[in-house]
Amino acid sequence: MRLTVNLDPDVYSFTSAYAGAKGITLSAALGELIRRAERAPQPGSDSSRLTRNEHGYLEIAKTGDPLTPEMVKEAAEDEFV
């Protein structure tokens, strides 16, 4: 669908940089970012996958397993491949 939109300068700057870094068009970048925002858990929702324990460390919700740096690295690599 073809559409004209007006973006705030900071939104345009971020989206343009995102598109350039991924080697995609501005339209494709906007689509990706909007879809990612749609899938993101809402703050305070019970479906959040991470919680903080009594010591302030992040844990995987409902399992109590600690979130390790290796897990973060693996997730980051999976997302940007």
C-alpha positions as CSV (number, residue, x, y, z in Angstrom):
1,M,0.0,0.0,0.0
2,R,1.3,3.4,-0.9
3,L,0.9,6.0,1.8
4,T,2.4,9.4,2.7
5,V,3.3,10.0,6.4
6,N,4.9,12.8,8.4
7,L,7.5,11.6,10.8
8,D,9.0,13.6,13.7
9,P,12.7,14.3,13.0
10,D,13.9,11.9,15.8
11,V,11.7,9.1,14.4
12,Y,13.0,9.7,10.9
13,S,16.6,9.8,12.0
14,F,16.3,6.5,14.0
15,T,14.4,4.7,11.3
16,S,16.7,5.9,8.6
17,A,19.8,4.8,10.6
18,Y,18.1,1.4,11.2
19,A,17.3,1.0,7.5
20,G,20.9,1.9,6.5
21,A,22.4,-0.5,9.1
22,K,20.2,-3.4,7.8
23,G,20.5,-2.5,4.1
24,I,16.7,-2.2,3.7
25,T,14.4,0.6,2.5
26,L,12.9,3.1,4.9
27,S,9.5,1.5,4.2
28,A,10.8,-2.0,5.1
29,A,12.4,-0.6,8.3
30,L,9.1,1.1,9.4
31,G,7.3,-2.2,8.9
32,E,9.9,-4.2,10.9
33,L,9.9,-1.7,13.7
34,I,6.1,-1.6,13.9
35,R,5.8,-5.4,13.9
36,R,8.5,-5.7,16.6
37,A,6.6,-3.1,18.8
38,E,3.4,-5.1,18.3
39,R,5.1,-8.3,19.6
40,A,6.8,-6.7,22.5
41,P,5.4,-7.6,25.9
42,Q,3.6,-4.7,27.6
43,P,5.3,-3.4,30.8
44,G,3.7,-4.9,33.9
45,S,2.0,-7.7,32.0
46,D,2.0,-11.2,33.5
47,S,3.4,-12.6,30.3
48,S,6.7,-10.8,30.7
49,R,9.5,-13.4,30.4
50,L,11.9,-11.7,32.8
51,T,11.4,-10.8,36.4
52,R,13.8,-9.4,39.1
53,N,14.5,-11.6,42.2
54,E,14.9,-10.3,45.7
55,H,18.5,-9.4,45.0
56,G,17.6,-7.4,41.9
57,Y,19.0,-9.9,39.4
58,L,17.0,-10.8,36.3
59,E,15.5,-14.2,36.2
60,I,13.4,-16.1,33.6
61,A,9.9,-15.8,34.9
62,K,8.2,-18.8,36.4
63,T,11.5,-20.9,36.3
64,G,13.7,-18.9,38.6
65,D,16.6,-19.7,36.3
66,P,19.2,-16.8,36.3
67,L,19.7,-14.9,33.1
68,T,23.3,-15.4,32.1
69,P,25.5,-13.2,29.8
70,E,25.8,-16.2,27.5
71,M,22.0,-16.3,27.1
72,V,21.9,-12.6,26.3
73,K,24.6,-12.9,23.7
74,E,22.9,-15.9,22.1
75,A,19.6,-14.1,22.0
76,A,21.2,-11.0,20.5
77,E,22.9,-13.0,17.8
78,D,19.7,-14.9,16.9
79,E,17.8,-11.6,16.5
80,F,20.2,-9.9,14.2
81,V,21.2,-12.7,11.9
